[in-house]
Amino acid sequence: MKKFIATLTIFSIMTFLSSPTFVQAQAGETFGGRLSGVFYCTCSSSLLLFIQDYKTGGLLRLVYGTGSRLLVGNPYGLYQLGDYGASGQCLVYVGTSCSSIQNDGLIGGGSIGFGTS
């Protein structure tokens, strides 16, 4: 029952925020899909989430860290829904310094945010 209410809440928020004024600003940056993996970014104290995006059919690599707006759930929720924007930073310790891992952006970094169930 809690999952149903959380999903209904996320859907209601997304429907409300998808008015034409918001759609123009968010074109190409919304997503929805299943969380398929999590990687801890040791130097930047953030998470790299691997999400199987139903919209594009591809795998998104999104950073959960400072600036992410989580509306419902937690970053480990099985199903993710929301937007991504800005550039996320995932730094990992390699030998004697930190190196950046390529990603698609900061999850929940746009005006909508994101939620999980």
C-alpha positions in Angstrom: 0.0 0.0 0.0 2.9 2.4 0.8 4.5 1.8 -2.6 1.1 2.5 -4.3 0.7 5.8 -2.4 4.4 6.8 -3.1 4.0 5.9 -6.8 0.7 7.9 -7.0 2.3 10.8 -5.2 5.2 10.9 -7.6 2.9 10.5 -10.6 0.7 13.4 -9.4 3.7 15.6 -8.8 5.1 14.8 -12.3 1.8 15.4 -13.9 1.4 18.8 -12.1 4.9 19.9 -13.0 4.6 18.8 -16.6 2.6 21.8 -17.7 3.8 23.4 -21.0 5.9 26.0 -19.3 8.0 23.3 -17.6 8.1 20.9 -20.5 10.0 23.4 -22.6 12.7 23.9 -19.9 13.0 20.1 -19.3 13.0 18.7 -22.8 15.3 15.7 -23.0 16.2 15.7 -19.3 13.4 13.6 -17.8 13.8 9.9 -17.1 12.1 6.9 -15.5 13.4 3.5 -15.0 14.8 0.7 -12.8 17.9 1.1 -10.7 20.4 -1.5 -11.9 23.5 -0.6 -9.9 25.1 1.8 -7.5 28.8 2.8 -7.3 30.3 4.9 -4.4 32.4 7.8 -5.5 35.2 7.8 -2.9 36.7 11.2 -3.4 33.5 13.2 -4.0 31.3 11.5 -1.3 28.5 10.9 -3.8 26.9 7.9 -5.5 26.8 7.0 -9.2 23.4 5.4 -10.0 23.0 3.2 -13.0 19.4 3.5 -14.2 17.8 1.5 -17.1 15.8 4.4 -18.7 12.5 3.3 -20.1 12.2 6.5 -22.2 15.4 6.0 -24.2 16.0 2.3 -23.6 19.6 3.1 -22.6 21.5 3.1 -19.4 21.9 6.4 -17.6 24.8 7.1 -15.3 23.5 9.7 -12.9 25.3 11.2 -9.8 23.5 11.5 -6.5 25.2 14.1 -4.4 25.2 17.8 -3.4 22.4 19.6 -5.3 20.2 16.5 -5.8 16.6 17.1 -4.9 15.1 13.9 -3.6 11.3 14.3 -3.2 10.1 10.8 -2.2 11.9 7.6 -1.1 15.7 7.1 -1.0 18.5 7.0 -3.6 18.4 3.1 -3.4 14.8 2.8 -4.5 14.2 0.1 -7.1 12.3 2.4 -9.5 13.5 6.0 -10.2 11.5 8.9 -11.7 12.4 12.5 -12.2 14.9 14.7 -14.0 18.6 15.3 -14.3 20.5 18.4 -15.1 23.7 20.2 -14.4 26.9 18.3 -14.4 27.4 15.8 -11.7 30.8 14.9 -10.4 31.9 11.4 -9.4 35.6 11.3 -8.3 37.3 8.0 -7.3 40.6 7.4 -5.7 43.1 6.0 -8.2 46.6 5.3 -6.9 47.8 8.7 -5.5 45.1 11.0 -6.8 41.4 11.3 -7.7 40.0 10.7 -11.2 36.7 11.6 -12.7 34.1 9.0 -14.0 32.1 10.1 -17.0 28.4 10.5 -16.2 25.2 11.9 -17.7 24.4 14.5 -15.0 23.2 15.2 -11.6 20.0 13.3 -10.7 17.3 15.6 -9.4 19.5 18.6 -10.4 16.7 20.2 -12.5 13.5 22.0 -11.4 11.4 18.8 -10.9 13.7 16.7 -8.7 13.3 12.9 -8.4 11.6 10.3 -6.4 11.8 6.5 -5.9 9.6 3.6 -5.0 
